[in-house]
Amino acid sequence: MANNKRTVAVALQYDPETGKAPIVSAGGYGYIAEKILELAFAAGVKVRQDADLAEILAAIDLDSEIPPEAFAAVAEILSYIYELNASVKEDFAAS
C-alpha cells in the first residue's frame, strides 16, 4: 500500500529569556516542507520527526505561540535539543 501522506514541516522559535511559549516561525506542506527541512539540515539545526505534532503546529498562524495542547510535546523536544547541544559543547571542550 502506498504512503499518501504529504510531507509537513514546522520550525519553532523559542527564547527562554522571555518566559513566553515557543512560536511557529515557519511551516508548510510538500515543497515548502521539504525546503524548511533542507534549510534546517544545511544550518545544522536538530530535526525531530513527529508527524502528529507537525500537523497540529502547521495549522497555527506564523508568529503565533504554540497552543497549550502542544506544550508537553514541544517541551520534550526542547529538552532533547538542549541535551544534544550540551553534549556537543562538552565534546568540543574536551577536544
C-alpha distances in whole Angstrom, upper triangle without the diagonal:
4,7,9,12,15,17,20,23,27,30,33,36,39,42,44,47,47,45,43,39,37,36,33,34,31,28,25,22,20,23,25,23,23,27,27,26,27,31,30,29,32,35,34,33,31,27,25,22,21,19,20,24,23,22,25,27,26,27,31,33,34,37,37,37,34,34,35,32,31,34,33,30,31,34,32,31,34,36,33,34,38,38,36,39,41,40,40,44,45,44,45,49,49,48
4,6,9,12,14,17,21,24,27,30,34,36,40,41,45,44,43,41,37,35,34,30,31,28,25,22,18,16,19,22,20,19,23,24,22,24,27,27,26,29,32,31,30,28,25,23,20,20,17,19,22,21,20,23,25,23,25,28,31,31,35,34,35,32,32,34,31,29,32,32,28,30,33,31,29,33,34,32,32,36,36,34,37,40,39,38,42,43,42,43,47,47,47
4,6,9,11,14,17,20,24,26,30,33,36,38,41,41,40,37,33,31,30,27,28,25,21,19,15,14,17,19,17,17,20,21,19,21,24,24,24,26,29,28,27,25,21,20,16,16,13,15,18,17,16,20,21,20,22,25,27,28,31,31,31,28,29,30,27,26,29,28,25,26,29,27,26,29,31,28,29,33,33,31,33,36,36,35,39,40,39,40,44,44,44
4,6,9,12,16,19,23,26,29,32,36,37,41,40,39,36,32,30,29,25,26,23,19,16,13,12,15,17,15,16,19,20,19,21,24,24,24,27,29,29,27,26,22,21,17,16,13,15,18,16,15,18,20,18,19,23,25,26,29,29,29,27,27,29,26,25,28,28,25,26,29,28,26,29,31,29,30,33,34,32,34,37,37,37,40,42,41,42,45,46,46
4,7,9,12,16,19,22,26,28,32,33,37,36,35,32,29,26,25,22,23,20,16,13,10,10,13,15,12,13,17,17,16,19,21,21,21,24,26,26,24,22,19,17,14,13,10,11,14,12,11,15,16,14,16,19,22,23,26,25,26,23,24,26,23,21,25,25,21,22,26,24,22,26,28,26,26,30,31,29,31,34,34,34,37,39,38,39,42,43,43
4,6,10,13,17,20,23,26,30,32,35,34,34,31,27,25,23,19,20,17,13,10,7,6,10,11,9,10,14,14,14,16,18,18,19,22,23,24,22,21,17,17,14,13,10,12,14,12,10,14,15,12,14,18,19,20,23,23,24,22,23,25,23,21,24,25,21,22,25,24,22,25,27,26,25,29,30,28,30,33,33,33,35,38,37,38,41,42,42
4,7,10,14,17,20,23,27,29,32,31,31,28,25,22,20,17,17,14,11,8,6,5,8,9,6,7,11,11,10,12,15,15,15,18,20,20,18,17,14,13,11,11,9,12,13,10,10,13,13,11,14,17,18,18,21,21,22,20,21,24,22,20,22,23,19,19,23,22,19,22,24,23,22,26,27,25,26,30,30,29,32,34,33,34,37,38,38
4,7,11,13,17,20,24,26,29,28,28,25,21,18,17,13,14,11,8,6,4,6,9,8,5,8,10,9,9,13,14,14,15,18,19,19,17,16,12,12,10,10,7,10,10,6,7,10,10,7,11,13,15,15,18,18,18,16,18,21,19,16,19,20,17,16,20,19,17,19,22,21,20,23,25,23,25,28,29,28,30,33,32,33,36,38,37
4,7,10,14,17,20,22,25,25,25,22,19,16,14,11,11,8,6,6,7,9,10,8,5,7,9,7,7,10,11,10,12,15,15,16,13,13,10,10,9,9,8,11,10,6,8,11,9,7,11,12,14,13,15,16,16,14,17,19,18,15,17,19,15,14,17,17,14,16,19,18,17,20,22,21,21,25,26,25,27,30,29,30,33,34,34
4,7,10,13,17,19,22,21,21,18,15,12,10,7,8,6,4,7,9,12,13,10,7,10,11,7,9,12,12,10,13,16,15,16,12,12,10,10,10,10,10,11,9,6,9,10,7,6,10,10,11,10,12,12,13,11,14,17,16,13,15,16,14,12,15,16,13,14,17,17,15,18,21,20,20,23,25,24,26,29,29,29,32,34,34
4,7,10,14,16,19,18,19,16,14,10,9,6,6,5,6,9,12,15,15,12,10,12,11,8,9,12,10,9,12,14,13,13,10,11,9,10,12,12,13,14,12,9,12,12,9,9,12,11,12,10,10,12,12,11,15,17,17,14,15,17,14,11,14,15,12,12,16,15,13,16,19,18,17,21,22,21,23,26,26,26,29,31,31
4,7,10,13,15,15,15,13,10,6,6,5,5,7,9,12,15,18,18,15,13,16,15,11,12,15,13,11,15,16,14,15,11,11,11,11,13,13,15,15,12,10,13,13,9,10,13,11,12,10,9,10,9,9,12,15,15,12,12,14,13,9,12,13,11,10,14,14,12,14,17,17,16,19,21,21,22,25,26,26,28,30,31
4,7,10,12,12,13,11,9,6,5,6,6,9,12,15,19,21,21,18,16,18,17,13,15,17,15,13,16,17,15,15,12,13,13,14,17,17,18,19,15,14,17,16,12,14,16,13,13,11,9,10,9,10,14,16,17,14,14,16,15,11,12,15,12,10,14,15,13,14,17,17,16,19,21,20,21,24,25,25,27,29,30
4,6,9,9,9,8,7,4,7,9,9,13,15,19,22,25,25,21,20,22,21,17,18,20,18,15,18,20,17,17,13,14,15,15,18,18,20,20,16,16,19,17,14,16,18,15,16,13,11,12,10,10,14,15,17,14,12,14,14,10,11,13,12,9,12,14,12,12,16,16,15,17,20,20,20,23,24,24,25,28,29
4,5,6,7,7,8,7,9,12,12,16,18,22,25,28,28,25,23,25,24,20,21,23,20,18,21,22,18,18,16,16,18,19,22,22,24,24,20,20,23,21,18,20,22,19,18,16,13,14,12,13,16,17,19,17,15,17,17,13,13,16,14,11,13,16,14,13,16,17,15,17,20,20,19,22,24,24,24,28,29
4,5,6,7,9,9,12,15,16,19,21,25,28,31,31,28,26,28,27,23,23,26,23,20,23,24,21,20,17,17,19,20,23,22,25,25,21,21,24,22,19,22,24,21,21,19,16,16,13,14,17,17,19,17,14,16,16,13,12,14,14,10,12,15,13,12,15,17,15,16,19,20,19,21,24,24,24,27,29
4,6,8,11,11,14,17,17,21,24,27,31,33,33,30,29,30,29,25,26,28,25,23,26,26,23,23,20,21,22,23,26,26,28,28,24,25,27,25,22,25,26,23,23,21,17,17,15,17,19,19,22,20,17,19,20,17,15,18,18,14,16,18,17,15,18,20,17,18,22,22,20,23,26,25,25,28,30
4,5,9,10,12,15,16,20,22,26,30,33,33,29,28,30,29,25,26,29,26,24,27,28,24,24,21,22,23,24,26,26,28,27,23,24,26,24,21,23,24,20,20,18,15,15,12,15,17,17,20,19,16,18,20,16,15,19,19,15,17,20,18,17,20,22,20,21,25,25,24,26,29,28,28,32,33
4,7,9,12,16,17,21,23,26,29,33,33,30,28,31,30,26,27,29,27,25,27,29,26,25,22,22,23,23,25,24,27,25,22,23,25,22,20,23,23,20,20,19,16,15,12,13,15,14,18,16,13,16,17,15,13,17,17,14,15,19,18,16,20,22,20,21,24,25,24,26,29,29,29,32,34
4,7,9,12,14,18,20,23,26,30,30,27,25,28,27,24,25,28,25,23,26,28,25,25,21,21,22,22,24,23,24,23,19,20,22,19,16,19,20,16,16,15,12,11,8,10,12,12,15,14,11,14,16,13,12,16,16,14,16,19,18,17,21,22,21,22,26,26,26,28,31,30,31,34,36
4,6,10,12,15,17,20,23,27,28,24,23,25,25,21,22,25,23,21,24,26,23,23,19,19,19,18,20,19,20,19,15,16,18,15,13,16,16,13,14,14,11,9,6,6,9,9,12,10,8,11,12,10,10,13,13,11,14,17,16,16,19,21,20,22,25,25,25,28,30,30,31,34,35
4,7,9,12,14,17,20,23,24,21,19,22,21,17,19,21,19,17,20,22,20,20,16,16,16,16,17,17,18,18,14,14,16,14,11,14,15,12,13,11,9,8,6,6,9,11,13,10,9,12,12,8,9,13,11,10,13,15,14,14,18,19,18,20,23,23,23,26,28,28,29,32,33
4,6,9,11,15,18,21,22,18,17,20,19,16,17,20,18,16,20,22,19,20,16,17,16,16,18,17,18,17,14,13,15,13,9,11,12,9,9,8,6,5,4,6,9,12,14,11,11,14,14,11,13,15,14,13,16,18,16,17,21,21,20,23,25,25,26,29,30,30,31,34,35
4,6,7,11,14,17,18,15,13,17,16,12,15,17,16,14,18,20,18,19,15,16,15,15,16,15,15,15,12,11,12,11,7,8,10,7,7,5,5,6,6,7,10,13,14,12,13,16,14,11,14,16,14,14,17,18,17,18,22,21,21,24,26,26,27,30,31,30,32,35,36
4,7,11,14,17,17,13,13,15,14,11,13,15,13,12,16,17,15,17,14,15,14,16,17,17,17,18,15,13,15,14,10,10,12,10,9,6,5,8,9,10,14,17,18,15,16,19,17,14,17,19,16,15,19,19,17,19,22,22,21,24,26,25,26,29,30,29,31,34,34
4,7,11,13,13,9,9,12,11,8,11,13,11,11,15,16,15,17,14,15,14,15,16,16,15,17,14,11,13,13,10,8,11,10,9,6,8,10,12,12,15,19,19,16,18,20,18,15,18,20,17,17,20,20,18,21,23,22,22,25,27,26,27,30,31,30,33,35,35
4,7,10,11,8,7,10,10,8,10,13,12,12,15,17,17,18,15,16,13,14,14,14,13,14,12,9,10,11,8,5,8,9,9,8,10,12,13,12,15,18,18,15,17,20,17,15,19,20,17,18,21,21,19,22,25,23,23,27,28,27,29,32,32,32,35,37,37
4,7,8,5,5,9,9,8,10,13,13,14,16,18,18,20,17,18,15,16,14,14,12,14,13,9,9,11,10,6,9,10,11,10,14,15,16,15,17,21,20,17,20,22,19,18,21,22,19,21,24,23,22,25,27,26,26,30,31,30,32,35,34,34,37,39,39
4,6,6,5,8,10,10,11,13,15,15,17,19,20,21,19,19,16,16,14,14,11,13,14,10,9,12,12,8,11,13,14,14,17,18,20,18,20,23,21,19,22,23,20,20,23,23,21,22,26,24,23,27,29,27,28,31,32,31,33,36,36,36,39,41,40
4,6,5,6,9,10,11,12,14,15,17,18,20,21,20,20,17,17,15,16,13,16,16,13,12,16,15,12,14,17,18,17,21,22,23,22,23,26,25,22,25,26,23,22,26,26,23,25,28,26,25,28,30,28,29,33,33,32,34,37,36,36,39,41,40
4,5,5,6,9,10,10,12,14,15,16,18,20,19,20,17,18,17,18,16,19,19,15,15,18,17,14,16,18,19,17,21,22,24,23,25,28,27,25,27,28,25,24,27,27,24,26,29,27,25,29,31,28,29,33,33,31,34,36,36,35,39,40,39
4,5,5,6,9,10,11,12,14,15,17,18,17,18,16,17,16,17,15,18,17,13,14,16,15,11,14,15,15,14,17,19,21,20,22,26,25,22,24,26,23,21,25,25,22,23,26,25,23,26,29,27,27,30,31,29,32,35,34,34,37,39,38
4,5,5,6,9,10,11,12,14,15,17,15,15,12,13,12,13,12,15,14,10,11,14,13,10,13,15,15,14,17,18,20,18,21,24,23,20,22,23,20,18,22,22,19,20,23,22,20,24,26,24,24,28,28,27,29,32,32,32,35,36,36
4,5,5,6,9,10,11,12,14,15,14,15,12,14,13,15,14,17,17,13,15,18,16,14,17,18,19,17,20,22,23,22,24,27,26,23,25,26,22,21,24,24,20,22,25,23,21,24,26,23,24,28,28,26,29,32,31,30,34,35,35
4,5,5,6,8,10,10,12,14,13,15,13,15,15,17,17,19,19,15,17,19,17,14,18,19,18,16,19,21,22,22,24,27,27,24,25,27,23,22,25,25,21,22,25,23,21,24,26,24,24,27,28,26,28,31,30,30,33,35,34
4,5,5,6,9,10,11,12,11,12,10,13,13,15,15,17,16,12,15,17,14,12,16,16,16,14,16,18,19,18,21,24,24,20,22,23,20,18,21,21,17,18,22,20,18,21,23,21,21,24,25,23,25,29,28,28,31,33,32
4,5,5,6,8,10,10,9,10,8,10,11,13,13,17,16,12,15,17,15,14,17,18,19,17,18,20,21,19,22,25,24,21,22,23,19,18,20,20,16,17,20,18,16,19,21,19,19,23,23,21,24,27,26,26,29,30,30
4,5,5,6,9,10,10,12,10,13,14,17,17,20,19,16,19,21,19,17,21,21,22,19,21,23,24,23,26,28,28,24,26,26,23,21,24,23,19,20,23,21,18,21,23,20,20,24,24,22,24,27,26,25,29,30,29
4,6,5,6,9,8,11,11,14,15,18,19,21,20,17,19,21,18,17,21,21,20,17,19,21,22,22,25,27,27,24,25,26,23,20,23,23,19,19,22,20,17,20,22,19,19,22,23,21,22,26,25,24,27,29,28
4,5,5,6,5,7,7,11,13,16,17,19,18,15,18,20,17,16,20,20,20,17,18,20,20,20,23,25,25,21,22,23,20,17,19,19,15,15,18,16,14,16,18,16,15,19,20,17,20,23,22,21,25,27,26
4,5,5,6,7,8,11,13,16,18,21,19,17,20,22,20,19,23,23,23,21,22,24,24,23,26,28,27,24,24,25,21,19,21,20,17,17,19,17,14,17,18,15,15,19,19,16,19,22,20,20,24,25,24
4,6,8,10,11,15,17,20,21,24,23,20,23,25,22,21,25,25,25,22,23,25,26,25,28,30,30,27,27,28,25,22,24,24,20,20,22,20,17,19,21,17,17,20,20,17,19,23,21,20,24,25,24
4,5,9,11,15,17,20,22,24,22,20,23,24,21,21,25,24,24,21,21,23,23,23,27,29,29,25,25,26,23,21,22,22,18,17,20,18,15,17,18,15,14,18,18,15,17,20,19,18,21,23,22
4,6,9,13,15,19,21,23,21,19,23,24,22,22,25,25,25,22,22,24,24,23,27,28,28,24,24,24,22,19,20,20,16,15,17,15,12,14,15,12,11,15,15,12,14,17,16,15,19,21,20
4,6,10,13,16,18,20,18,16,20,21,18,18,22,21,22,19,19,21,20,19,23,24,24,21,20,21,18,15,17,16,13,12,14,13,9,12,14,11,10,14,15,13,15,18,17,17,20,22,22
4,7,10,13,16,18,16,15,18,19,17,18,22,21,22,20,20,21,20,19,22,23,23,19,19,18,16,13,15,13,10,10,12,9,7,10,11,9,9,13,13,12,14,17,17,17,20,22,22
4,7,10,12,15,13,12,15,17,15,15,19,19,21,19,19,20,19,17,20,22,21,17,17,17,14,12,14,13,9,11,13,10,9,13,14,11,13,16,16,15,18,20,20,21,24,25,25
4,6,9,12,10,10,13,15,13,15,18,18,21,19,20,20,19,16,19,20,18,15,15,15,11,10,12,11,7,10,12,9,9,13,13,12,14,17,17,17,20,22,22,23,26,27,27
4,6,9,9,8,11,13,13,14,17,18,20,20,21,21,20,17,19,20,18,15,16,15,12,12,14,12,10,13,15,12,13,16,17,16,18,21,20,21,24,25,25,26,29,30,30
4,6,6,6,9,10,11,12,15,16,19,19,20,20,18,15,16,17,15,12,14,13,9,10,13,12,10,13,15,13,14,18,18,18,20,22,23,23,26,28,28,29,32,33,33
4,6,5,6,9,10,10,13,15,18,18,20,20,19,16,16,18,15,13,16,15,12,13,16,15,13,16,19,17,18,21,22,21,23,26,26,26,29,31,31,32,35,36,37
4,5,5,7,9,10,11,14,17,18,20,19,18,14,14,15,12,10,14,13,10,12,15,14,14,17,19,18,19,22,23,23,25,27,28,28,31,33,33,34,37,38,39
4,5,5,6,8,10,11,15,16,17,15,14,11,11,12,10,7,10,11,7,8,12,12,11,13,16,15,16,19,20,20,22,25,26,26,28,30,31,32,34,36,37
4,5,5,6,9,10,13,13,15,15,14,11,12,15,13,10,13,14,10,10,14,14,12,14,17,17,17,20,21,21,22,25,26,26,28,30,31,32,34,36,36
4,6,5,7,9,13,14,16,15,15,12,13,15,13,11,14,15,13,13,17,17,15,18,21,20,20,23,25,24,26,29,30,30,32,34,35,35,38,40,40
4,6,6,7,11,13,15,13,12,9,9,11,9,8,12,13,11,11,15,16,15,17,20,20,20,23,25,25,26,28,30,30,32,34,35,36,38,40,41
4,5,5,9,10,11,10,10,7,8,11,10,8,11,13,11,10,14,15,13,15,18,18,18,20,23,23,23,26,28,28,30,32,33,33,36,38,38
4,5,8,9,12,11,12,10,11,15,14,12,15,17,14,13,17,18,16,18,21,21,20,23,25,25,25,28,30,29,31,34,34,35,37,39,40
4,7,9,12,11,12,10,10,14,13,12,15,18,16,15,19,20,19,20,23,24,23,26,28,28,28,31,33,33,34,37,38,38,40,43,43
4,6,9,7,8,7,8,12,12,11,14,17,15,14,17,19,18,19,22,23,22,24,27,27,27,30,32,32,33,36,37,37,39,41,42
4,6,6,9,9,11,15,16,14,16,20,19,17,20,22,20,20,24,25,24,26,29,29,28,31,33,33,34,37,38,38,40,42,43
4,5,9,10,12,16,17,15,17,20,19,16,19,21,19,19,23,24,22,24,27,26,26,29,31,30,31,34,35,35,37,39,40
4,7,9,12,15,17,15,16,19,19,16,18,21,19,18,22,23,21,22,26,26,25,27,30,29,30,33,34,33,35,38,39
4,6,9,12,14,13,13,17,17,14,17,19,18,17,21,23,21,22,26,26,25,28,31,30,31,34,35,35,37,39,40
4,6,9,12,10,10,14,14,11,13,16,16,15,18,20,19,20,23,24,23,26,28,28,29,32,33,33,35,37,39
4,7,8,6,7,11,11,9,11,14,13,13,16,18,17,19,22,23,23,25,27,28,28,31,32,33,34,37,38
4,5,6,7,10,11,10,12,15,15,15,18,20,20,21,24,25,25,27,30,30,31,34,35,36,37,39,41
4,5,5,8,10,10,11,14,15,15,17,19,20,21,23,25,25,27,29,30,31,33,35,36,37,39,41
4,6,7,8,10,11,13,14,16,17,19,20,21,23,25,26,27,29,31,32,34,35,36,38,40,41
4,6,6,6,8,10,11,12,14,16,17,18,20,21,22,24,26,27,28,30,32,33,34,36,38
4,6,5,6,9,10,10,12,14,15,16,18,20,21,22,24,25,26,28,30,31,32,34,36
4,6,5,6,9,10,11,12,14,15,17,19,20,21,23,25,26,27,29,30,31,33,35
4,5,5,6,9,10,11,13,14,16,17,19,20,22,23,25,26,27,29,30,32,34
4,5,5,6,9,10,10,12,14,15,16,18,20,21,22,24,26,27,28,30,32
4,5,5,6,9,10,10,12,14,15,16,18,20,21,22,24,26,27,28,30
4,6,5,6,9,10,11,12,14,15,17,19,20,21,23,24,26,27,29
4,5,5,6,9,10,11,12,14,15,17,18,20,21,23,24,26,27
4,5,5,6,9,10,10,12,14,15,16,18,20,21,22,24,26
4,5,5,6,9,10,11,12,14,15,16,18,20,21,23,25
4,6,5,6,9,10,11,12,14,15,17,18,20,21,23
4,5,5,6,9,10,11,12,14,15,16,18,20,21
4,5,5,6,9,10,10,12,14,15,16,18,20
4,5,5,6,9,10,11,12,14,15,16,19
4,5,5,6,9,10,11,12,14,15,17
4,5,5,6,9,10,10,12,14,16
4,5,5,6,9,10,10,12,14
4,5,5,6,8,10,10,12
4,5,5,6,9,10,11
4,5,5,6,9,10
4,5,5,6,9
4,6,5,6
4,5,5
4,5
4
